[in-house]
Amino acid sequence: MSEAMNPAPYACIPEQSRGRLHPEPESTTRTCFQRDRDRIIHSAAFRRLQYKTQVFVNHEGDFFRTRLTHSLEVAQIARSACRWLRLNEDLGEALALAHDLGHPPFGHAGEDALDEMMEPFGGFDHNAQSLRVVTELEQRYPDFDGLNLTWEALEGTIKHNGPLVGPFARAGQGPIPAAILAYTKRHDLEIDTFAGAEAQVAALADDVAYNNHDIEDGLRAGLFSIDDLDDVPLIGPIFQKVRDRYPGLDRTRMIHEAVRDMIGAMVKDLLQETERRIKDASPKTPDDLRRLGAPVVAFSDTMRAHDKALKQFLFENMYRHYRLNRMTSKARRVVKDLFSLLVAEPNCLPTEWRRRAGEPGSQATTHLVADYIAGITDRSALDEHRQLFDLQARTS
């Protein structure tokens, strides 16, 4: 049965949404959460995810994941899980599609480089940048900046990993980004509580998607072999079961089958553990769930151990592979070079950005340049670097 016909009592119901910062007439054909999803999909920031790194830089090959394909895969998992749990599918999908909007080019290498350059000004955080994208930087509507998403979509954007302050905040997560503090002063997103169940689903759907698809992309790139996975919990036994089930199966089909089985196993565990926690907590409203001292959407202890082992394998064999180290080194240099030059010479910014810049080296210019670089794609960053630093390159 559709969750829209029989929602759980702790699901976010469109008719009970806390609304938008800027009041608008409701759509006659879509719920407020469907409208959120559509605004995200039609945003410029979402389109640019097509050319932003997931793990491999965009020009490395057509078959590797990008931020866009990853976000679509997360949305598919989140929507399916929300349906099973009788949560709001549209809100879960919207949060999954929005979760990477603030990522700069070149993946974590680009974020680390921007964070280092912005350290004197409070650093750079992609979740805070996602909030800035949907509340300020997207400029598509005559009555407001940003996308004017619902309260539930905004809280899920910044709190999908848990509360930011208070007794249940994650230890060692660092100071709250200034952009989040500034926004919550005018629109309280209750950063001391957990997000709704739909946001928690989107967060774990992200884990399921990137772990499994990084395995697939790592195998495709030749960074490790199927045999290297034999001793990794869960994925090793899954490959063995595929071998037993399909003797002589070619490598490509074997990888696809194993990844499908792995996703299925992780999602099944997520659903079973979440149902167990919901039964124990018996939340009657979304706010009951937000005030619990732990997330209600979670993996079991066994699956968390498997997830940790898989992440450790990927860290050692993929994310720190010399080929990715070289790519990361180049990406960091590109971001740092662009940042330093544009802060010192904002007259080199594109016209629409140059008009908004302050004096060279000023705080206003520094934040503007960070927004500019965070918004461009891998391809644009490489092209900008070539035009600004290669004396023989033709400028556009």
Secondary structure per residue as TSV (DSSP state, phi and psi in degrees):
chain	resnum	aa	ss	phi	psi
A	1	M	-	360.0	140.1
A	2	S	-	-64.5	141.0
A	3	E	T	-61.5	-27.5
A	4	A	T	-65.0	-27.4
A	5	M	T	-87.7	-29.3
A	6	N	S	-142.2	64.8
A	7	P	-	-70.8	150.0
A	8	A	-	-67.4	153.6
A	9	P	T	-63.5	-22.4
A	10	Y	T	-98.4	6.5
A	11	A	S	-75.7	152.9
A	12	C	-	-79.7	117.7
A	13	I	-	-97.5	128.7
A	14	P	G	-53.8	-41.5
A	15	E	G	-67.2	-17.0
A	16	Q	G	-106.9	13.8
A	17	S	-	-59.4	148.5
A	18	R	-	-77.9	1.1
A	19	G	-	88.9	-166.6
A	20	R	B	-115.8	155.3
A	21	L	S	-59.1	-43.1
A	22	H	S	-105.5	110.0
A	23	P	-	-58.0	139.1
A	24	E	-	-138.2	153.2
A	25	P	-	-62.8	141.7
A	26	E	-	-71.3	151.4
A	27	S	-	-71.0	145.6
A	28	T	S	-85.5	-11.1
A	29	T	S	-120.9	-11.8
A	30	R	S	-134.5	148.3
A	31	T	-	-72.8	167.6
A	32	C	H	-63.4	-33.0
A	33	F	H	-76.9	-32.9
A	34	Q	H	-64.0	-37.8
A	35	R	H	-66.2	-40.6
A	36	D	H	-56.1	-50.8
A	37	R	H	-56.5	-45.4
A	38	D	H	-66.7	-37.9
A	39	R	H	-64.7	-38.1
A	40	I	H	-64.3	-47.3
A	41	I	H	-61.7	-35.7
A	42	H	T	-86.2	-1.2
A	43	S	S	-75.0	153.0
A	44	A	H	-64.9	-37.1
A	45	A	H	-62.2	-37.0
A	46	F	H	-68.4	-43.2
A	47	R	H	-60.8	-37.7
A	48	R	H	-68.1	-17.0
A	49	L	G	-61.8	-19.6
A	50	Q	G	-59.8	-30.4
A	51	Y	G	-116.6	30.1
A	52	K	S	-115.8	144.3
A	53	T	B	-64.3	136.6
A	54	Q	S	-92.9	-65.0
A	55	V	S	-124.2	-46.0
A	56	F	S	-94.5	137.3
A	57	V	-	-60.2	146.3
A	58	N	G	-50.1	-40.5
A	59	H	G	-79.3	-1.1
A	60	E	G	-68.3	-25.0
A	61	G	-	166.6	155.8
A	62	D	T	-80.3	-12.9
A	63	F	T	-98.0	-7.5
A	64	F	S	-85.9	155.3
A	65	R	-	-65.4	145.9
A	66	T	B	-112.8	174.6
A	67	R	H	-59.3	-33.6
A	68	L	H	-69.7	-51.5
A	69	T	H	-64.5	-36.1
A	70	H	H	-61.5	-45.8
A	71	S	H	-61.8	-38.3
A	72	L	H	-65.2	-38.8
A	73	E	H	-67.2	-40.0
A	74	V	H	-61.9	-42.8
A	75	A	H	-62.7	-38.4
A	76	Q	H	-64.5	-44.0
A	77	I	H	-66.4	-43.9
A	78	A	H	-62.7	-42.7
A	79	R	H	-64.4	-43.2
A	80	S	H	-63.3	-43.5
A	81	A	H	-66.0	-40.8
A	82	C	H	-62.2	-38.3
A	83	R	H	-63.6	-45.2
A	84	W	H	-62.4	-38.8
A	85	L	T	-86.6	1.6
A	86	R	T	62.5	37.6
A	87	L	-	-96.6	179.6
A	88	N	-	-81.9	109.4
A	89	E	H	-61.9	-39.2
A	90	D	H	-67.1	-40.4
A	91	L	H	-67.6	-44.1
A	92	G	H	-58.6	-42.1
A	93	E	H	-65.8	-44.1
A	94	A	H	-59.9	-43.9
A	95	L	H	-66.6	-37.2
A	96	A	H	-64.9	-40.7
A	97	L	H	-70.2	-27.2
A	98	A	H	-91.4	-11.0
A	99	H	T	-66.8	-21.2
A	100	D	T	-111.5	12.1
A	101	L	T	-61.0	-27.4
A	102	G	T	-90.0	-0.1
A	103	H	-	-70.9	134.3
A	104	P	-	-77.4	178.5
A	105	P	T	-64.5	159.5
A	106	F	T	67.2	26.9
A	107	G	H	60.3	-141.1
A	108	H	H	-68.2	-26.3
A	109	A	H	-63.2	-43.2
A	110	G	H	-66.0	-39.7
A	111	E	H	-65.8	-43.4
A	112	D	H	-61.1	-41.4
A	113	A	H	-66.2	-43.1
A	114	L	H	-65.6	-39.3
A	115	D	H	-62.1	-41.0
A	116	E	H	-64.8	-43.4
A	117	M	H	-70.1	-29.9
A	118	M	T	-92.8	3.0
A	119	E	G	-53.0	-41.8
A	120	P	G	-65.8	-14.2
A	121	F	G	-116.3	22.4
A	122	G	T	101.5	0.8
A	123	G	-	81.0	-174.8
A	124	F	-	-131.9	133.2
A	125	D	-	-134.0	126.8
A	126	H	H	-69.5	-28.9
A	127	N	H	-67.1	-42.8
A	128	A	H	-62.9	-37.6
A	129	Q	H	-67.5	-36.3
A	130	S	H	-60.0	-41.6
A	131	L	H	-62.1	-42.7
A	132	R	H	-63.4	-37.8
A	133	V	I	-60.1	-47.8
A	134	V	I	-86.1	-10.0
A	135	T	I	-113.1	-11.9
A	136	E	I	-145.9	-51.2
A	137	L	I	-74.9	-34.0
A	138	E	-	-70.9	124.8
A	139	Q	-	-127.5	85.0
A	140	R	-	-120.9	-16.3
A	141	Y	-	-117.0	145.6
A	142	P	S	-72.4	-23.3
A	143	D	S	-98.7	-9.4
A	144	F	-	-165.0	157.2
A	145	D	S	-84.1	158.6
A	146	G	S	77.5	-164.0
A	147	L	-	-104.5	-6.1
A	148	N	-	52.6	52.5
A	149	L	-	-73.2	165.4
A	150	T	B	-67.2	161.4
A	151	W	H	-55.7	-42.0
A	152	E	H	-65.1	-37.6
A	153	A	H	-69.6	-38.1
A	154	L	H	-70.4	-42.5
A	155	E	H	-64.8	-37.5
A	156	G	H	-67.4	-30.6
A	157	T	H	-64.6	-39.6
A	158	I	H	-100.5	-15.9
A	159	K	H	-117.3	14.1
A	160	H	T	-64.6	-20.9
A	161	N	T	-95.9	5.0
A	162	G	-	121.6	175.8
A	163	P	-	-59.9	151.2
A	164	L	S	-95.0	-21.8
A	165	V	S	-139.0	169.5
A	166	G	S	93.2	-177.4
A	167	P	T	-66.7	-18.8
A	168	F	T	-104.7	5.7
A	169	A	S	-68.2	148.4
A	170	R	-	-65.6	135.0
A	171	A	T	-66.5	138.8
A	172	G	T	74.8	15.8
A	173	Q	-	-80.3	-6.2
A	174	G	-	87.1	176.0
A	175	P	S	-67.0	153.5
A	176	I	-	-70.8	129.5
A	177	P	-	-56.2	142.5
A	178	A	H	-59.4	-34.7
A	179	A	H	-63.3	-36.5
A	180	I	H	-71.4	-43.6
A	181	L	H	-61.2	-43.0
A	182	A	H	-63.5	-42.2
A	183	Y	H	-69.1	-43.3
A	184	T	H	-68.5	-16.3
A	185	K	H	-67.2	-30.1
A	186	R	H	-104.0	-12.4
A	187	H	S	-150.7	93.0
A	188	D	-	-66.9	114.1
A	189	L	-	-99.3	10.8
A	190	E	-	52.2	64.7
A	191	I	T	-74.2	1.5
A	192	D	T	-97.0	2.6
A	193	T	S	-117.8	167.1
A	194	F	-	-71.4	157.9
A	195	A	-	-78.3	170.3
A	196	G	-	-61.9	167.0
A	197	A	H	-61.1	-34.5
A	198	E	H	-63.3	-38.6
A	199	A	H	-68.6	-38.2
A	200	Q	H	-64.4	-37.6
A	201	V	H	-62.9	-44.9
A	202	A	H	-60.7	-37.3
A	203	A	H	-64.4	-43.7
A	204	L	H	-76.2	-29.9
A	205	A	H	-61.5	-34.9
A	206	D	H	-61.2	-45.5
A	207	D	H	-59.9	-47.0
A	208	V	H	-59.6	-46.5
A	209	A	H	-66.1	-50.8
A	210	Y	H	-74.0	-32.6
A	211	N	H	-61.4	-50.9
A	212	N	H	-69.0	-40.0
A	213	H	H	-80.7	-22.3
A	214	D	H	-69.9	-34.5
A	215	I	H	-59.8	-48.0
A	216	E	H	-63.1	-45.7
A	217	D	H	-67.9	-36.9
A	218	G	H	-64.1	-40.4
A	219	L	H	-66.5	-42.3
A	220	R	H	-61.6	-37.7
A	221	A	H	-80.9	-7.9
A	222	G	T	75.9	22.5
A	223	L	S	-76.8	-23.8
A	224	F	S	-156.2	169.8
A	225	S	-	-112.7	167.9
A	226	I	T	-59.6	-40.4
A	227	D	G	-61.6	-30.4
A	228	D	G	-64.6	-19.7
A	229	L	G	-89.7	-3.3
A	230	D	T	-54.5	-39.7
A	231	D	T	-95.1	5.3
A	232	V	S	-85.6	124.1
A	233	P	T	-54.6	146.2
A	234	L	T	72.7	-62.7
A	235	I	H	-69.7	-36.2
A	236	G	H	-60.9	-54.0
A	237	P	H	-59.8	-33.2
A	238	I	H	-65.4	-43.7
A	239	F	H	-60.5	-39.1
A	240	Q	H	-64.7	-40.5
A	241	K	H	-64.1	-37.6
A	242	V	H	-64.8	-41.5
A	243	R	H	-59.8	-43.7
A	244	D	H	-67.0	-37.1
A	245	R	H	-75.4	-33.5
A	246	Y	S	-130.7	74.8
A	247	P	T	-59.1	134.6
A	248	G	T	79.1	7.6
A	249	L	-	-63.9	138.0
A	250	D	-	-67.6	158.3
A	251	R	H	-59.4	-43.2
A	252	T	H	-63.4	-46.5
A	253	R	H	-67.6	-34.9
A	254	M	H	-61.8	-43.8
A	255	I	H	-62.8	-46.7
A	256	H	H	-60.3	-43.2
A	257	E	H	-65.3	-43.1
A	258	A	H	-64.8	-41.6
A	259	V	H	-64.8	-40.7
A	260	R	H	-60.0	-45.2
A	261	D	H	-63.9	-37.2
A	262	M	H	-66.0	-45.8
A	263	I	H	-60.2	-44.9
A	264	G	H	-59.8	-42.0
A	265	A	H	-65.4	-41.9
A	266	M	H	-69.3	-41.6
A	267	V	H	-66.9	-42.0
A	268	K	H	-59.8	-43.0
A	269	D	H	-63.9	-43.7
A	270	L	H	-56.9	-46.5
A	271	L	H	-66.2	-42.7
A	272	Q	H	-66.6	-44.1
A	273	E	H	-67.1	-38.7
A	274	T	H	-65.4	-43.5
A	275	E	H	-61.2	-38.2
A	276	R	H	-63.7	-44.6
A	277	R	H	-67.0	-38.1
A	278	I	H	-64.4	-41.7
A	279	K	H	-60.8	-41.5
A	280	D	H	-68.8	-39.2
A	281	A	H	-83.9	-29.4
A	282	S	-	50.3	51.6
A	283	P	-	-68.0	139.5
A	284	K	-	-102.1	-19.0
A	285	T	S	-142.3	164.2
A	286	P	H	-57.9	-34.7
A	287	D	H	-70.4	-31.8
A	288	D	H	-57.7	-43.7
A	289	L	H	-67.6	-39.6
A	290	R	H	-63.4	-30.6
A	291	R	T	-90.3	-0.3
A	292	L	S	-64.8	153.9
A	293	G	S	-82.4	7.0
A	294	A	S	-155.1	158.2
A	295	P	-	-65.1	146.4
A	296	V	S	-91.5	-24.2
A	297	V	S	-95.7	118.3
A	298	A	-	-161.2	163.1
A	299	F	-	-85.0	159.8
A	300	S	-	-69.7	166.7
A	301	D	H	-58.0	-40.6
A	302	T	H	-64.4	-45.1
A	303	M	H	-69.1	-34.1
A	304	R	H	-62.1	-38.5
A	305	A	H	-65.8	-41.4
A	306	H	H	-62.8	-42.2
A	307	D	H	-62.8	-41.7
A	308	K	H	-64.0	-42.0
A	309	A	H	-65.1	-39.5
A	310	L	H	-66.0	-43.7
A	311	K	H	-60.7	-39.7
A	312	Q	H	-64.6	-41.2
A	313	F	H	-61.4	-46.8
A	314	L	H	-64.2	-38.8
A	315	F	I	-60.4	-46.1
A	316	E	I	-76.9	-33.5
A	317	N	I	-106.5	-12.9
A	318	M	I	-124.8	-62.3
A	319	Y	I	-65.7	-22.6
A	320	R	T	-112.1	17.1
A	321	H	S	-65.7	146.0
A	322	Y	H	-60.7	-31.8
A	323	R	H	-65.7	-41.0
A	324	L	H	-73.3	-32.7
A	325	N	H	-60.2	-42.1
A	326	R	H	-65.1	-42.9
A	327	M	H	-63.4	-42.3
A	328	T	H	-62.8	-41.7
A	329	S	H	-61.5	-44.5
A	330	K	H	-64.8	-42.3
A	331	A	H	-62.4	-42.6
A	332	R	H	-61.9	-41.5
A	333	R	H	-64.7	-40.1
A	334	V	H	-61.0	-48.2
A	335	V	H	-64.3	-44.8
A	336	K	H	-65.3	-41.2
A	337	D	H	-61.7	-47.3
A	338	L	H	-62.2	-44.9
A	339	F	H	-60.3	-51.3
A	340	S	H	-60.8	-44.8
A	341	L	H	-67.9	-44.0
A	342	L	H	-72.2	-31.7
A	343	V	H	-66.7	-40.9
A	344	A	H	-75.6	-31.0
A	345	E	-	-132.4	70.2
A	346	P	G	-63.3	-14.0
A	347	N	G	-66.1	-12.1
A	348	C	G	-86.7	-6.5
A	349	L	S	-68.4	153.6
A	350	P	-	-56.0	155.1
A	351	T	H	-52.2	-48.0
A	352	E	H	-66.5	-26.1
A	353	W	H	-85.5	-37.5
A	354	R	H	-60.9	-35.0
A	355	R	T	-63.9	-24.7
A	356	R	T	-98.6	-4.4
A	357	A	-	-76.0	153.2
A	358	G	-	-94.2	-152.9
A	359	E	S	-71.1	151.7
A	360	P	T	-53.5	132.1
A	361	G	T	80.1	-3.0
A	362	S	-	-74.9	163.7
A	363	Q	H	-63.4	-39.7
A	364	A	H	-61.3	-43.7
A	365	T	H	-66.7	-39.4
A	366	T	H	-60.4	-46.7
A	367	H	H	-66.5	-37.6
A	368	L	H	-62.7	-43.8
A	369	V	H	-64.5	-39.6
A	370	A	H	-61.2	-42.6
A	371	D	H	-62.5	-41.8
A	372	Y	H	-63.3	-49.6
A	373	I	H	-66.6	-39.8
A	374	A	H	-61.7	-27.3
A	375	G	H	-86.9	-19.0
A	376	I	S	-84.3	163.9
A	377	T	-	-91.6	170.3
A	378	D	H	-53.3	-49.5
A	379	R	H	-61.8	-43.5
A	380	S	H	-66.2	-39.1
A	381	A	H	-63.8	-42.8
A	382	L	H	-65.5	-39.4
A	383	D	H	-67.7	-42.6
A	384	E	H	-61.3	-43.1
A	385	H	H	-62.8	-42.4
A	386	R	H	-63.1	-43.3
A	387	Q	H	-68.4	-34.5
A	388	L	H	-86.3	-25.5
A	389	F	H	-116.9	-17.9
A	390	D	-	-92.3	111.0
A	391	L	T	-63.3	-21.5
A	392	Q	T	-95.6	-5.0
A	393	A	S	-76.0	142.5
A	394	R	-	-81.9	133.8
A	395	T	-	-89.7	147.5
A	396	S	-	-104.3	360.0
